[in-house]
Amino acid sequence: MSRKRILWIAVVLIVLLAASVLFVFLHKGKAPTATPQAAAVVNVTRGNLASSLTVAGQFEPYQEVDLHAKVAGYIRWIKVDIGDRVRQGEVLADLEVPELQDQLQGAQAEVRHTQSEIGRAENEVISAQATHAALHAAYTRLLQASQQRPGLIAEQELDDELSKDQESEAQIGVAKASLNAMQQQLGVSRAESHRVETLTNYQEIISPFNGVVTMRYADTGSLIQAGTASNTQSMPVVRVAQSDLLRLRMPVPEADVPYIHEGGEVQIKVNATGRTFTGKIVRFSRALDTDTRTMLTEVDVPNPDLVLSPGMYAETMIQLQQKDDTLTLPAQAVVQSGDQAYVLVVDSTNHIEKRNVTLGIQTADRMEILSGLHDGERVIASGQANYQSSEAVTPHAAFIPTAAQEVSE
C-alpha cells in the first residue's frame, strides 16, 4: 500500500472520531422525551351520605317464664301441652292438696270460735257495767242519807259499800280488756284463715299473660314441690312465652355504639319467611359485653299471627349517620395507611400532588372528606402505587359503578 493511501485512511478515521465526539458532546445530559402515562381521575363532589351497620339479630319472646306451684301437691289435671295458645288468667293445671282443706277448715273454725268469745266478752262488759251501776247507786244513796242525818249510817257500812262500788268499776275494766284481747285474737285468726285460703288458691296454675306453652314438665299425678324456697330445686309445671310480641336482639360493635339511639330505624329481613319490614330501636343495654365488646340492642316486633318463632335469625341494617351536601369521593380513590389517609391530586398542570385528608362517614362505596380537598378537584381514582408525586400524567375520567349498579349487573 502506498504512503499516500495510508495517509488518506488516517485522515478519514480522524474525521469520523471527531464527529463522534462532537455528537456525544452535543447530546450529553439530554434524556429522550417520554409520553406521560394515562391516569383515571374522579372529581371531588358534594352529595348526601348515610352510614349503616349490618348485623345478624335473633328473635326472643317478649316475656318467658317457668310456672311453679307455690304449694306442694299432686297434679290433678293439666289441660295444655306444647304449642297451645293460652290467655292471661287461664287455669292451666290444678293441684290436689287435701291437707290444705283441713287447714282451711281449722282456720275458719278458729275464726268462729273467736267471734263467739268476743260475744261472751261483750256480755261480760255489759254485766259488769250493770253491777257497777247498781252498787254505785246504793253507795250514793247511803252517802246522801249519812250526810243528811249524821250518825244514821255506820261508817263501816259506808266503807263496805264504797269498796263494792270500786270493785265493780274495776270489773268493768277487766271485762273490757278481755273483750279487746278477743278482738285482737279475731284479727290473728282471720289473717291465718286468709293465708290458708290464699294457699288454697295456689292449687291452680294460672297463665300470667297471653302466650304460647313452649314446654310441659309434668303430667297428671306428678308430685310437684312448693317453689317457695331458693334452696329447693322444685320442678316447674309448664313454661309460657309471650310470642305475639317478640324482641329482636342485635349485638352492636363498640365503634358504632355512639350512634345508637331510641327510635333509630332498622331494616329487617327474615330469610326463613322471606319477610322484609322496618322497625325502630326501643331499648339498648347502655353497657358493653366485656367478652364480645358489643352492646345489646332491641327492636319490638309485633307477631299476632305467630309467623315468626323465637330463635329465628334476621338480617338487620341499622341506620347510623346521615349527612347532606358534604364532600365525597369513591372509596377506592382514598388510600388508608394506619390512622392516616391520603389521595393523589392532579393539579391544573396535570402533575400529581400527594395530600393528606380527614375522613368522616364511610359507606360501602363512598367516603366523606372533612378536610384536605375542595369541591371539583381531580383525584387519582385507583392504582395509586403506580404514580409518584410531581409526576406528569394524562388524566381521563374514570368510570366507577355505584353499589346499586354493581348489584343490578
DRENVO-595591 format. One record per residue (C-alpha): residue number from 1; x, y, z; residue in one letter. Coordinates in Angstrom, 3 decimals. Example, Ala and Ser with C-alpha at 12.3 -4.5 7.8 and 13.67 -1.06 7.14 Angstrom:
+-----+----------+----------+----------+---+
:   k :        X :        Y :        Z : r :
+-----+----------+----------+----------+---+
:   1 :   12.300 :   -4.500 :    7.800 : a :
:   2 :   13.670 :   -1.060 :    7.140 : s :
+-----+----------+----------+----------+---+
This chain:
+-----+----------+----------+----------+---+
:   k :        X :        Y :        Z : r :
+-----+----------+----------+----------+---+
:   1 :    0.000 :    0.000 :    0.000 : m :
:   2 :    1.363 :    3.411 :   -0.906 : s :
:   3 :    2.162 :    6.004 :    1.668 : r :
:   4 :   -0.340 :    8.415 :    0.174 : k :
:   5 :   -3.167 :    5.894 :    0.544 : r :
:   6 :   -2.298 :    5.221 :    4.229 : i :
:   7 :   -2.321 :    8.939 :    4.943 : l :
:   8 :   -5.804 :    9.244 :    3.381 : w :
:   9 :   -7.253 :    6.462 :    5.527 : i :
:  10 :   -5.833 :    8.083 :    8.680 : a :
:  11 :   -7.474 :   11.413 :    7.854 : v :
:  12 :  -10.852 :    9.720 :    7.342 : v :
:  13 :  -10.614 :    7.932 :   10.711 : l :
:  14 :   -9.702 :   11.177 :   12.485 : i :
:  15 :  -12.711 :   12.940 :   10.950 : v :
:  16 :  -15.065 :   10.138 :   11.982 : l :
:  17 :  -13.687 :   10.154 :   15.539 : l :
:  18 :  -14.081 :   13.913 :   15.790 : a :
:  19 :  -17.653 :   13.684 :   14.529 : a :
:  20 :  -18.491 :   11.027 :   17.138 : s :
:  21 :  -17.028 :   13.099 :   19.961 : v :
:  22 :  -18.972 :   16.157 :   18.797 : l :
:  23 :  -22.231 :   14.175 :   18.653 : f :
:  24 :  -21.743 :   12.859 :   22.184 : v :
:  25 :  -20.888 :   16.310 :   23.489 : f :
:  26 :  -23.928 :   17.929 :   21.892 : l :
:  27 :  -26.347 :   15.339 :   23.279 : h :
:  28 :  -24.757 :   14.939 :   26.711 : k :
:  29 :  -27.376 :   15.245 :   29.644 : g :
:  30 :  -30.398 :   15.087 :   27.366 : k :
:  31 :  -32.930 :   12.249 :   28.083 : a :
:  32 :  -35.342 :   11.072 :   25.443 : p :
:  33 :  -38.757 :   12.706 :   25.753 : t :
:  34 :  -41.365 :   10.165 :   27.205 : a :
:  35 :  -45.155 :   10.380 :   26.822 : t :
:  36 :  -46.887 :   10.916 :   30.270 : p :
:  37 :  -48.803 :    7.842 :   31.417 : q :
:  38 :  -52.575 :    7.917 :   31.490 : a :
:  39 :  -54.396 :    8.333 :   34.817 : a :
:  40 :  -58.057 :    7.721 :   35.590 : a :
:  41 :  -59.351 :   10.566 :   37.761 : v :
:  42 :  -62.558 :   11.427 :   39.603 : v :
:  43 :  -63.801 :   14.797 :   40.770 : n :
:  44 :  -64.498 :   15.683 :   44.385 : v :
:  45 :  -68.269 :   16.198 :   44.507 : t :
:  46 :  -70.933 :   17.122 :   47.015 : r :
:  47 :  -73.700 :   14.719 :   47.918 : g :
:  48 :  -75.673 :   13.004 :   50.657 : n :
:  49 :  -74.113 :   10.153 :   52.652 : l :
:  50 :  -75.623 :    7.734 :   55.160 : a :
:  51 :  -73.697 :    5.060 :   57.032 : s :
:  52 :  -75.281 :    1.848 :   58.228 : s :
:  53 :  -74.422 :   -1.289 :   60.186 : l :
:  54 :  -75.422 :   -4.767 :   59.083 : t :
:  55 :  -75.587 :   -7.406 :   61.826 : v :
:  56 :  -77.445 :  -10.631 :   62.484 : a :
:  57 :  -80.258 :  -10.466 :   65.038 : g :
:  58 :  -82.231 :  -13.136 :   66.862 : q :
:  59 :  -85.892 :  -13.153 :   67.870 : f :
:  60 :  -86.703 :  -13.787 :   71.549 : e :
:  61 :  -90.057 :  -13.892 :   73.399 : p :
:  62 :  -91.093 :  -10.582 :   74.883 : y :
:  63 :  -91.709 :  -12.434 :   78.157 : q :
:  64 :  -90.975 :  -16.038 :   79.120 : e :
:  65 :  -91.477 :  -17.712 :   82.479 : v :
:  66 :  -91.487 :  -21.154 :   84.093 : d :
:  67 :  -94.664 :  -21.531 :   86.166 : l :
:  68 :  -94.069 :  -23.171 :   89.559 : h :
:  69 :  -96.540 :  -24.282 :   92.207 : a :
:  70 :  -96.382 :  -22.358 :   95.463 : k :
:  71 :  -97.731 :  -25.346 :   97.401 : v :
:  72 :  -96.663 :  -28.956 :   97.196 : a :
:  73 :  -99.165 :  -31.424 :   95.790 : g :
:  74 : -100.105 :  -33.830 :   93.036 : y :
:  75 : -101.238 :  -32.755 :   89.572 : i :
:  76 : -104.983 :  -33.436 :   89.493 : r :
:  77 : -105.258 :  -32.418 :   85.846 : w :
:  78 : -103.300 :  -30.422 :   83.255 : i :
:  79 : -105.046 :  -29.300 :   80.100 : k :
:  80 : -102.266 :  -27.717 :   77.999 : v :
:  81 :  -99.337 :  -29.033 :   76.002 : d :
:  82 :  -96.522 :  -27.509 :   73.954 : i :
:  83 :  -97.720 :  -25.189 :   71.200 : g :
:  84 : -101.057 :  -24.379 :   72.867 : d :
:  85 : -102.020 :  -20.711 :   72.956 : r :
:  86 : -103.212 :  -19.540 :   76.380 : v :
:  87 : -104.859 :  -16.389 :   77.683 : r :
:  88 : -103.989 :  -14.269 :   80.686 : q :
:  89 : -105.750 :  -15.625 :   83.791 : g :
:  90 : -106.483 :  -19.004 :   82.210 : e :
:  91 : -106.163 :  -22.046 :   84.524 : v :
:  92 : -103.584 :  -24.395 :   83.013 : l :
:  93 : -103.400 :  -27.089 :   85.713 : a :
:  94 : -104.868 :  -27.934 :   89.103 : d :
:  95 : -103.143 :  -29.467 :   92.148 : l :
:  96 : -104.618 :  -31.818 :   94.709 : e :
:  97 : -103.582 :  -30.795 :   98.256 : v :
:  98 : -106.019 :  -32.444 :  100.780 : p :
:  99 : -104.233 :  -31.151 :  103.889 : e :
: 100 : -104.858 :  -27.573 :  102.798 : l :
: 101 : -108.612 :  -28.117 :  103.043 : q :
: 102 : -108.210 :  -29.376 :  106.602 : d :
: 103 : -106.073 :  -26.363 :  107.478 : q :
: 104 : -108.632 :  -24.035 :  105.935 : l :
: 105 : -111.493 :  -25.609 :  107.882 : q :
: 106 : -109.482 :  -25.383 :  111.103 : g :
: 107 : -108.646 :  -21.715 :  110.477 : a :
: 108 : -112.260 :  -20.893 :  109.722 : q :
: 109 : -113.390 :  -22.726 :  112.893 : a :
: 110 : -110.900 :  -20.713 :  114.904 : e :
: 111 : -112.397 :  -17.513 :  113.488 : v :
: 112 : -115.899 :  -18.600 :  114.503 : r :
: 113 : -114.680 :  -19.598 :  117.998 : h :
: 114 : -113.011 :  -16.218 :  118.474 : t :
: 115 : -116.165 :  -14.446 :  117.334 : q :
: 116 : -118.198 :  -16.345 :  119.950 : s :
: 117 : -115.629 :  -15.451 :  122.597 : e :
: 118 : -115.996 :  -11.803 :  121.617 : i :
: 119 : -119.754 :  -12.084 :  122.107 : g :
: 120 : -119.248 :  -13.582 :  125.581 : r :
: 121 : -116.751 :  -10.836 :  126.467 : a :
: 122 : -119.168 :   -8.160 :  125.323 : e :
: 123 : -121.873 :   -9.649 :  127.595 : n :
: 124 : -119.421 :   -9.660 :  130.478 : e :
: 125 : -118.747 :   -5.965 :  129.919 : v :
: 126 : -122.489 :   -5.233 :  129.921 : i :
: 127 : -122.957 :   -7.318 :  133.087 : s :
: 128 : -120.056 :   -5.595 :  134.838 : a :
: 129 : -121.420 :   -2.196 :  133.881 : q :
: 130 : -124.892 :   -3.112 :  135.232 : a :
: 131 : -123.480 :   -4.437 :  138.504 : t :
: 132 : -121.375 :   -1.332 :  138.916 : h :
: 133 : -124.353 :    0.905 :  138.244 : a :
: 134 : -126.417 :   -0.842 :  140.949 : a :
: 135 : -123.648 :   -0.823 :  143.553 : l :
: 136 : -122.731 :    2.759 :  142.761 : h :
: 137 : -126.373 :    3.830 :  143.170 : a :
: 138 : -126.632 :    2.030 :  146.522 : a :
: 139 : -123.461 :    3.650 :  147.803 : y :
: 140 : -124.628 :    7.078 :  146.620 : t :
: 141 : -127.968 :    6.758 :  148.482 : r :
: 142 : -126.250 :    5.701 :  151.723 : l :
: 143 : -123.772 :    8.532 :  151.431 : l :
: 144 : -126.569 :   11.096 :  150.922 : q :
: 145 : -128.531 :    9.733 :  153.899 : a :
: 146 : -125.427 :    9.857 :  156.083 : s :
: 147 : -124.796 :   13.444 :  155.083 : q :
: 148 : -128.382 :   14.458 :  155.788 : q :
: 149 : -128.560 :   12.653 :  159.158 : r :
: 150 : -125.077 :   12.203 :  160.556 : p :
: 151 : -124.700 :    9.076 :  162.646 : g :
: 152 : -127.642 :    7.326 :  160.991 : l :
: 153 : -125.381 :    5.136 :  158.857 : i :
: 154 : -122.404 :    3.444 :  160.382 : a :
: 155 : -119.028 :    4.353 :  158.860 : e :
: 156 : -118.205 :    0.657 :  158.405 : q :
: 157 : -121.287 :    0.171 :  156.280 : e :
: 158 : -120.366 :    3.161 :  154.137 : l :
: 159 : -116.852 :    1.821 :  153.678 : d :
: 160 : -118.202 :   -1.595 :  152.634 : d :
: 161 : -120.498 :   -0.051 :  150.044 : e :
: 162 : -117.661 :    2.137 :  148.708 : l :
: 163 : -115.442 :   -0.916 :  148.369 : s :
: 164 : -118.134 :   -2.789 :  146.442 : k :
: 165 : -118.639 :    0.226 :  144.186 : d :
: 166 : -114.915 :    0.486 :  143.353 : q :
: 167 : -114.560 :   -3.262 :  142.847 : e :
: 168 : -117.466 :   -3.285 :  140.374 : s :
: 169 : -115.873 :   -0.406 :  138.496 : e :
: 170 : -112.606 :   -2.372 :  138.278 : a :
: 171 : -114.514 :   -5.384 :  136.942 : q :
: 172 : -115.680 :   -3.219 :  134.005 : i :
: 173 : -112.025 :   -2.545 :  133.101 : g :
: 174 : -111.193 :   -6.260 :  133.301 : v :
: 175 : -114.172 :   -7.139 :  131.087 : a :
: 176 : -113.199 :   -4.504 :  128.505 : k :
: 177 : -109.574 :   -5.720 :  128.467 : a :
: 178 : -110.790 :   -9.258 :  127.892 : s :
: 179 : -113.008 :   -8.030 :  125.040 : l :
: 180 : -110.081 :   -6.153 :  123.472 : n :
: 181 : -107.897 :   -9.281 :  123.649 : a :
: 182 : -110.611 :  -11.325 :  121.954 : m :
: 183 : -110.921 :   -8.728 :  119.185 : q :
: 184 : -107.165 :   -8.858 :  118.581 : q :
: 185 : -107.284 :  -12.635 :  118.530 : q :
: 186 : -110.028 :  -12.400 :  115.914 : l :
: 187 : -107.657 :  -10.387 :  113.715 : g :
: 188 : -104.980 :  -13.081 :  114.095 : v :
: 189 : -107.480 :  -15.845 :  113.328 : s :
: 190 : -108.770 :  -14.062 :  110.254 : r :
: 191 : -105.206 :  -13.465 :  108.989 : a :
: 192 : -104.386 :  -17.154 :  109.381 : e :
: 193 : -107.629 :  -18.109 :  107.644 : s :
: 194 : -106.821 :  -15.725 :  104.796 : h :
: 195 : -103.288 :  -17.147 :  104.493 : r :
: 196 : -104.543 :  -20.704 :  104.206 : v :
: 197 : -107.273 :  -19.634 :  101.787 : e :
: 198 : -104.650 :  -17.914 :   99.641 : t :
: 199 : -102.527 :  -21.067 :   99.615 : l :
: 200 : -105.621 :  -22.980 :   98.567 : t :
: 201 : -105.966 :  -20.656 :   95.584 : n :
: 202 : -102.383 :  -21.535 :   94.614 : y :
: 203 : -103.589 :  -25.028 :   93.798 : q :
: 204 : -104.419 :  -23.605 :   90.366 : e :
: 205 : -101.583 :  -22.866 :   87.913 : i :
: 206 : -102.650 :  -19.696 :   86.077 : i :
: 207 : -101.128 :  -18.077 :   82.985 : s :
: 208 :  -99.766 :  -14.593 :   83.842 : p :
: 209 : -100.094 :  -13.287 :   80.258 : f :
: 210 : -101.237 :  -14.194 :   76.766 : n :
: 211 :  -98.744 :  -16.575 :   75.246 : g :
: 212 :  -97.766 :  -19.999 :   73.995 : v :
: 213 :  -96.823 :  -23.069 :   76.032 : v :
: 214 :  -93.263 :  -23.862 :   74.952 : t :
: 215 :  -92.529 :  -26.655 :   77.470 : m :
: 216 :  -94.542 :  -29.058 :   79.635 : r :
: 217 :  -92.650 :  -30.566 :   82.552 : y :
: 218 :  -95.340 :  -32.533 :   84.446 : a :
: 219 :  -98.176 :  -34.952 :   83.779 : d :
: 220 : -101.302 :  -35.933 :   85.696 : t :
: 221 : -100.306 :  -37.467 :   89.037 : g :
: 222 :  -96.856 :  -35.855 :   89.154 : s :
: 223 :  -95.719 :  -34.717 :   92.592 : l :
: 224 :  -94.825 :  -31.021 :   92.498 : i :
: 225 :  -92.733 :  -29.449 :   95.246 : q :
: 226 :  -93.526 :  -25.982 :   96.518 : a :
: 227 :  -91.410 :  -23.371 :   94.754 : g :
: 228 :  -91.115 :  -21.029 :   97.715 : t :
: 229 :  -87.562 :  -21.670 :   98.950 : a :
: 230 :  -84.442 :  -20.691 :   96.995 : s :
: 231 :  -82.617 :  -23.822 :   98.142 : n :
: 232 :  -85.337 :  -26.117 :   96.791 : t :
: 233 :  -84.902 :  -27.315 :   93.215 : q :
: 234 :  -88.618 :  -27.540 :   92.511 : s :
: 235 :  -89.847 :  -28.746 :   89.139 : m :
: 236 :  -91.942 :  -26.233 :   87.182 : p :
: 237 :  -95.242 :  -27.294 :   85.663 : v :
: 238 :  -95.119 :  -25.501 :   82.287 : v :
: 239 :  -93.198 :  -22.756 :   80.500 : r :
: 240 :  -95.167 :  -19.950 :   78.865 : v :
: 241 :  -93.699 :  -17.475 :   76.357 : a :
: 242 :  -95.308 :  -14.297 :   75.055 : q :
: 243 :  -94.804 :  -14.718 :   71.307 : s :
: 244 :  -97.378 :  -12.316 :   69.872 : d :
: 245 :  -94.757 :   -9.636 :   70.551 : l :
: 246 :  -91.095 :  -10.507 :   70.035 : l :
: 247 :  -87.798 :   -8.876 :   70.935 : r :
: 248 :  -85.284 :   -8.720 :   68.069 : l :
: 249 :  -81.893 :   -8.605 :   69.781 : r :
: 250 :  -78.826 :   -7.332 :   67.907 : m :
: 251 :  -75.179 :   -7.008 :   69.042 : p :
: 252 :  -73.794 :   -3.566 :   68.106 : v :
: 253 :  -69.971 :   -3.282 :   67.926 : p :
: 254 :  -68.241 :   -0.852 :   70.256 : e :
: 255 :  -67.255 :    1.560 :   67.453 : a :
: 256 :  -70.900 :    2.063 :   66.434 : d :
: 257 :  -72.391 :    2.384 :   69.947 : v :
: 258 :  -72.284 :    6.242 :   69.957 : p :
: 259 :  -74.717 :    6.305 :   67.004 : y :
: 260 :  -77.390 :    4.083 :   68.612 : i :
: 261 :  -80.453 :    5.911 :   69.936 : h :
: 262 :  -84.088 :    5.182 :   70.692 : e :
: 263 :  -86.226 :    5.481 :   67.594 : g :
: 264 :  -83.358 :    4.648 :   65.226 : g :
: 265 :  -84.541 :    2.979 :   62.017 : e :
: 266 :  -83.743 :   -0.703 :   61.403 : v :
: 267 :  -84.333 :   -2.597 :   58.145 : q :
: 268 :  -85.177 :   -6.227 :   58.957 : i :
: 269 :  -85.090 :   -9.212 :   56.619 : k :
: 270 :  -86.151 :  -12.676 :   57.814 : v :
: 271 :  -84.772 :  -15.270 :   55.414 : n :
: 272 :  -86.864 :  -18.095 :   56.892 : a :
: 273 :  -90.124 :  -16.392 :   55.933 : t :
: 274 :  -88.966 :  -14.020 :   53.206 : g :
: 275 :  -90.449 :  -11.056 :   55.047 : r :
: 276 :  -88.822 :   -7.617 :   54.937 : t :
: 277 :  -90.020 :   -4.762 :   57.125 : f :
: 278 :  -88.868 :   -1.721 :   59.071 : t :
: 279 :  -88.570 :   -1.447 :   62.849 : g :
: 280 :  -87.482 :    1.083 :   65.457 : k :
: 281 :  -84.920 :    0.726 :   68.236 : i :
: 282 :  -86.874 :    0.759 :   71.507 : v :
: 283 :  -84.147 :   -0.042 :   74.043 : r :
: 284 :  -80.462 :   -0.847 :   74.439 : f :
: 285 :  -78.424 :   -2.003 :   77.404 : s :
: 286 :  -76.155 :    1.084 :   77.610 : r :
: 287 :  -73.327 :   -1.280 :   78.604 : a :
: 288 :  -70.830 :   -3.370 :   76.618 : l :
: 289 :  -70.390 :   -7.108 :   76.941 : d :
: 290 :  -66.779 :   -7.441 :   78.101 : t :
: 291 :  -66.304 :  -10.676 :   76.131 : d :
: 292 :  -67.676 :   -9.601 :   72.737 : t :
: 293 :  -67.265 :   -5.805 :   73.069 : r :
: 294 :  -70.809 :   -5.352 :   71.784 : t :
: 295 :  -73.929 :   -3.669 :   73.177 : m :
: 296 :  -77.292 :   -5.445 :   73.211 : l :
: 297 :  -79.904 :   -3.510 :   71.211 : t :
: 298 :  -83.592 :   -4.447 :   70.840 : e :
: 299 :  -86.465 :   -3.858 :   68.436 : v :
: 300 :  -90.033 :   -4.856 :   69.382 : d :
: 301 :  -91.687 :   -6.791 :   66.540 : v :
: 302 :  -95.478 :   -7.443 :   66.621 : p :
: 303 :  -96.252 :  -11.078 :   65.770 : n :
: 304 : -100.032 :  -11.558 :   66.150 : p :
: 305 : -100.213 :  -14.423 :   63.646 : d :
: 306 :  -97.164 :  -16.192 :   65.183 : l :
: 307 :  -95.457 :  -16.450 :   61.783 : v :
: 308 :  -92.156 :  -15.556 :   63.447 : l :
: 309 :  -90.840 :  -18.011 :   66.014 : s :
: 310 :  -88.455 :  -17.278 :   68.895 : p :
: 311 :  -84.950 :  -18.342 :   67.950 : g :
: 312 :  -85.220 :  -17.290 :   64.283 : m :
: 313 :  -82.432 :  -15.172 :   62.833 : y :
: 314 :  -82.842 :  -11.947 :   60.887 : a :
: 315 :  -80.527 :   -9.779 :   58.805 : e :
: 316 :  -80.704 :   -6.245 :   60.156 : t :
: 317 :  -79.361 :   -2.954 :   58.809 : m :
: 318 :  -79.205 :   -0.165 :   61.385 : i :
: 319 :  -79.081 :    3.427 :   60.148 : q :
: 320 :  -76.184 :    5.117 :   61.983 : l :
: 321 :  -75.298 :    8.548 :   60.495 : q :
: 322 :  -76.552 :   10.770 :   57.714 : q :
: 323 :  -75.099 :   13.990 :   56.231 : k :
: 324 :  -76.405 :   16.122 :   53.384 : d :
: 325 :  -74.390 :   18.246 :   50.928 : d :
: 326 :  -70.964 :   17.041 :   52.051 : t :
: 327 :  -67.719 :   16.448 :   50.088 : l :
: 328 :  -67.400 :   12.840 :   48.920 : t :
: 329 :  -65.059 :   10.582 :   46.951 : l :
: 330 :  -65.274 :    6.972 :   45.787 : p :
: 331 :  -63.784 :    4.666 :   48.411 : a :
: 332 :  -61.040 :    3.357 :   46.069 : q :
: 333 :  -59.734 :    6.899 :   45.482 : a :
: 334 :  -58.632 :    7.118 :   49.125 : v :
: 335 :  -55.558 :    5.297 :   50.425 : v :
: 336 :  -55.567 :    4.483 :   54.120 : q :
: 337 :  -52.316 :    3.696 :   55.887 : s :
: 338 :  -52.810 :    3.097 :   59.587 : g :
: 339 :  -54.566 :    6.113 :   61.068 : d :
: 340 :  -53.631 :    8.361 :   58.133 : q :
: 341 :  -55.479 :    8.697 :   54.812 : a :
: 342 :  -54.276 :   10.414 :   51.645 : y :
: 343 :  -55.178 :   10.973 :   47.995 : v :
: 344 :  -53.220 :   11.777 :   44.839 : l :
: 345 :  -54.464 :   15.106 :   43.461 : v :
: 346 :  -53.938 :   16.030 :   39.786 : v :
: 347 :  -53.359 :   19.798 :   39.658 : d :
: 348 :  -54.112 :   22.231 :   36.852 : s :
: 349 :  -50.788 :   21.389 :   35.114 : t :
: 350 :  -51.599 :   17.646 :   35.243 : n :
: 351 :  -48.923 :   16.960 :   37.859 : h :
: 352 :  -49.551 :   14.719 :   40.882 : i :
: 353 :  -49.649 :   16.028 :   44.442 : e :
: 354 :  -49.932 :   13.751 :   47.484 : k :
: 355 :  -52.329 :   15.245 :   50.017 : r :
: 356 :  -53.478 :   14.033 :   53.439 : n :
: 357 :  -57.231 :   14.085 :   54.090 : v :
: 358 :  -59.549 :   13.693 :   57.087 : t :
: 359 :  -62.378 :   11.197 :   56.651 : l :
: 360 :  -65.915 :   11.267 :   58.013 : g :
: 361 :  -68.771 :    8.912 :   57.173 : i :
: 362 :  -67.667 :    5.809 :   55.278 : q :
: 363 :  -70.066 :    3.669 :   53.269 : t :
: 364 :  -69.511 :    0.629 :   51.082 : a :
: 365 :  -68.560 :    2.721 :   48.007 : d :
: 366 :  -68.023 :    6.327 :   49.116 : r :
: 367 :  -66.240 :    8.331 :   51.807 : m :
: 368 :  -66.873 :   11.748 :   53.310 : e :
: 369 :  -63.939 :   14.187 :   53.113 : i :
: 370 :  -63.889 :   16.512 :   56.114 : l :
: 371 :  -60.693 :   18.375 :   55.218 : s :
: 372 :  -57.830 :   18.353 :   52.705 : g :
: 373 :  -59.813 :   18.741 :   49.468 : l :
: 374 :  -62.106 :   21.206 :   47.738 : h :
: 375 :  -65.140 :   20.733 :   45.565 : d :
: 376 :  -64.208 :   19.980 :   41.928 : g :
: 377 :  -60.583 :   18.912 :   42.464 : e :
: 378 :  -59.368 :   15.886 :   40.476 : r :
: 379 :  -58.081 :   12.802 :   42.283 : v :
: 380 :  -56.445 :    9.610 :   41.004 : i :
: 381 :  -59.222 :    7.007 :   41.101 : a :
: 382 :  -57.169 :    3.793 :   41.546 : s :
: 383 :  -53.715 :    2.218 :   41.221 : g :
: 384 :  -52.121 :    4.922 :   43.344 : q :
: 385 :  -48.950 :    2.825 :   43.802 : a :
: 386 :  -48.145 :    3.333 :   40.101 : n :
: 387 :  -47.736 :    7.106 :   40.438 : y :
: 388 :  -45.204 :    9.395 :   42.107 : q :
: 389 :  -45.524 :   12.920 :   43.488 : s :
: 390 :  -44.764 :   15.656 :   40.907 : s :
: 391 :  -45.168 :   13.174 :   38.045 : e :
: 392 :  -46.961 :   14.449 :   34.956 : a :
: 393 :  -49.930 :   12.379 :   33.808 : v :
: 394 :  -52.559 :   12.382 :   31.106 : t :
: 395 :  -55.859 :   12.418 :   33.030 : p :
: 396 :  -59.093 :   10.917 :   31.798 : h :
: 397 :  -62.439 :   10.417 :   33.530 : a :
: 398 :  -62.770 :    7.146 :   35.454 : a :
: 399 :  -65.915 :    5.056 :   35.400 : f :
: 400 :  -66.684 :    3.811 :   38.903 : i :
: 401 :  -70.003 :    1.945 :   39.234 : p :
: 402 :  -72.078 :    2.536 :   42.335 : t :
: 403 :  -73.078 :   -0.256 :   44.681 : a :
: 404 :  -76.577 :   -0.254 :   43.158 : a :
: 405 :  -75.142 :   -0.624 :   39.634 : q :
: 406 :  -72.904 :   -3.494 :   40.738 : e :
: 407 :  -75.904 :   -5.343 :   42.204 : v :
: 408 :  -78.014 :   -4.807 :   39.061 : s :
: 409 :  -75.217 :   -6.129 :   36.877 : e :
+-----+----------+----------+----------+---+
